[in-house]
Amino acid sequence: MQTAILGASGLVGRTMLGLLERQDWIDQPPLLLTSSRSAGTRRSFRGEELVCREVTESAFEGVGVALFSAGGGASRTWAPVATERGAWVVDNSSAWRRDPQVALVVPEVNGDRVPALVAGKGEGGIIANPNCSTIQIALPCAALDGEFGLRAAHVTTLQAVSGAGQQGRDELSEQAVLLAEGEQPDTARTGGLFPRRVAANAVPEIGPLGDDGYFEEERKVHIELRKILDRDDLAVSCTATRVPVWNGHAAAVRAVLERPAPLDEVRAALDGFPGLICDGDAGAYTTPAEVSGRTTIHVGRVRHEPDRADVVLFWVVADNLLKGAAWNAVQIAARLAGAEAR
Ligand SMILES: NC(=O)c1ccc[n+]([C@@H]2O[C@H](COP(=O)([O-])OP(=O)(O)OC[C@H]3O[C@@H](n4cnc5c(N)ncnc54)[C@H](OP(=O)(O)O)[C@@H]3O)[C@@H](O)[C@H]2O)c1
């Protein structure tokens, strides 16, 4: 099958390319599409040198699956062009996630929607990849919902700078150097991507502020978690923070269950869910640095809220570039091809 990556020069696009290399259902090199800025740059794929091309309408001719990771504006422009030409678009941006006609897929939770979509639509359509923080929260929440019933999920995220793309990493590096040199690393000097200095700091603001008092990232968790779990009634709240972590998002979650649940049963439900690893008892955990490079999601610090056997607290980490973006998209693409991602 001919595949394409739109945003091939970006952090997520490069991660996708690395994952496609090892997929046995990929029998030809993917097309690498970018803006004019990166057109002409080269990437290696299975020992072959591929050249990035500027995206154009004709680029999507003959493409079966296109993985998009080029931001919302590019997705809104190019996804309809690609689908008109018969391609399936797996989109990493937030452009289509809230569209009621577009499925928001985490394969371990609702991946059974993919073959149904293919059967219903034949060629061409958009499938949205959820927000990176939401994906890693969705799996443990689905596991708990299935086993005990979930009433509410209250989340605090600690998000790595790689979640803001290459520019996010560049800005943290620059600020860290300024700090080490005894200079003030204020954001105006380092690109201004983050609203406040991120080096040696924590910033509870990701995305624009809404009228409801929530920043956009917090609204994404709220809306997308309900859509993935198909639970409009689920109470969800989120405080999203940016922390000076290179890669790997973490979240602390308070899950309110329908009934009291013994911790050994909770841990078994989490550990038995596809794609999830429960680290062990209440003192066990994985850190963002340790989860970097892995496709699995790790849940640790599993314990009850004091005096509430129906409320479970846990810590969850995942590689935001892998399970939070590229791996989830490649898993969806594999299903579109009738295969399993590896
Ligand atoms: N980073 C994460 O952890 C993460 C997780 C989930 C979802 N996402 C989403 O994935 C997308 C990419 O994120 P990233 O972290 O990889 O960002 P990034 O490192 O900044 O890369 C952005 C990519 O998009 C391309 N691009 C930008 N504007 C374009 C346009 N108008 N036409 C064509 N290509 C364009 C860039 O090409 P040039 O090099 O030519 O500029 C580059 O390849 C975003 O929508 C982001 O929200 C990211």
The ligand as a MOL file (V3000), in Angstrom:
LIG
                    3D

  0  0  0     0  0            999 V3000
M  V30 BEGIN CTAB
M  V30 COUNTS 48 52 0 0 0
M  V30 BEGIN ATOM
M  V30 1 N 4.3940 16.5670 19.5890 0
M  V30 2 C 3.4770 15.7850 20.1360 0
M  V30 3 O 3.6920 15.1500 21.1880 0
M  V30 4 C 2.1320 15.6520 19.4990 0
M  V30 5 C 1.2210 14.7360 20.0260 0
M  V30 6 C -0.0430 14.6040 19.4450 0
M  V30 7 C -0.3710 15.3760 18.3550 0
M  V30 8 N 0.5300 16.2590 17.8460 0 CHG=1
M  V30 9 C 0.1310 17.0450 16.6800 0
M  V30 10 O 0.9120 16.6200 15.5610 0
M  V30 11 C 1.1430 17.7250 14.6970 0
M  V30 12 C 2.6440 17.8950 14.4510 0
M  V30 13 O 3.3000 18.0560 15.6920 0
M  V30 14 P 4.8980 18.0390 15.8310 0
M  V30 15 O 5.1470 17.9690 17.2790 0
M  V30 16 O 5.5190 17.0370 14.9280 0 CHG=-1
M  V30 17 O 5.2570 19.5230 15.2950 0
M  V30 18 P 6.5800 20.0610 14.5890 0
M  V30 19 O 7.7830 19.3620 15.0920 0
M  V30 20 O 6.5050 21.5350 14.7330 0
M  V30 21 O 6.3840 19.6830 13.0320 0
M  V30 22 C 5.3950 20.2850 12.2320 0
M  V30 23 C 5.3910 19.6650 10.8510 0
M  V30 24 O 4.2970 20.1840 10.1090 0
M  V30 25 C 4.7470 20.6840 8.8570 0
M  V30 26 N 3.9050 21.8170 8.4640 0
M  V30 27 C 3.5970 22.9070 9.2070 0
M  V30 28 N 2.7750 23.7170 8.5040 0
M  V30 29 C 2.5690 23.1140 7.3020 0
M  V30 30 C 1.8170 23.4630 6.1500 0
M  V30 31 N 1.1010 24.5850 6.0780 0
M  V30 32 N 1.8360 22.6100 5.0890 0
M  V30 33 C 2.5480 21.4610 5.1600 0
M  V30 34 N 3.2800 21.0800 6.2070 0
M  V30 35 C 3.2940 21.9080 7.2860 0
M  V30 36 C 6.1770 21.1000 9.1180 0
M  V30 37 O 6.8580 21.1810 7.8870 0
M  V30 38 P 8.0900 22.2060 7.6750 0
M  V30 39 O 9.2920 21.5500 8.2800 0
M  V30 40 O 8.1660 22.3160 6.1960 0
M  V30 41 O 7.7220 23.4850 8.3770 0
M  V30 42 C 6.6360 19.9450 10.0170 0
M  V30 43 O 6.9320 18.8170 9.2320 0
M  V30 44 C 0.4560 18.9260 15.3480 0
M  V30 45 O -0.8540 19.0360 14.8180 0
M  V30 46 C 0.3930 18.5320 16.8020 0
M  V30 47 O -0.6590 19.1690 17.4950 0
M  V30 48 C 1.7720 16.4110 18.3880 0
M  V30 END ATOM
M  V30 BEGIN BOND
M  V30 1 1 1 2
M  V30 2 2 2 3
M  V30 3 1 2 4
M  V30 4 1 4 5
M  V30 5 2 4 48
M  V30 6 2 5 6
M  V30 7 1 6 7
M  V30 8 2 7 8
M  V30 9 1 8 9
M  V30 10 1 8 48
M  V30 11 1 9 10
M  V30 12 1 9 46
M  V30 13 1 10 11
M  V30 14 1 11 12
M  V30 15 1 11 44
M  V30 16 1 12 13
M  V30 17 1 13 14
M  V30 18 2 14 15
M  V30 19 1 14 16
M  V30 20 1 14 17
M  V30 21 1 17 18
M  V30 22 2 18 19
M  V30 23 1 18 20
M  V30 24 1 18 21
M  V30 25 1 21 22
M  V30 26 1 22 23
M  V30 27 1 23 24
M  V30 28 1 23 42
M  V30 29 1 24 25
M  V30 30 1 25 26
M  V30 31 1 25 36
M  V30 32 1 26 27
M  V30 33 1 26 35
M  V30 34 2 27 28
M  V30 35 1 28 29
M  V30 36 1 29 30
M  V30 37 2 29 35
M  V30 38 1 30 31
M  V30 39 2 30 32
M  V30 40 1 32 33
M  V30 41 2 33 34
M  V30 42 1 34 35
M  V30 43 1 36 37
M  V30 44 1 36 42
M  V30 45 1 37 38
M  V30 46 2 38 39
M  V30 47 1 38 40
M  V30 48 1 38 41
M  V30 49 1 42 43
M  V30 50 1 44 45
M  V30 51 1 44 46
M  V30 52 1 46 47
M  V30 END BOND
M  V30 END CTAB
M  END
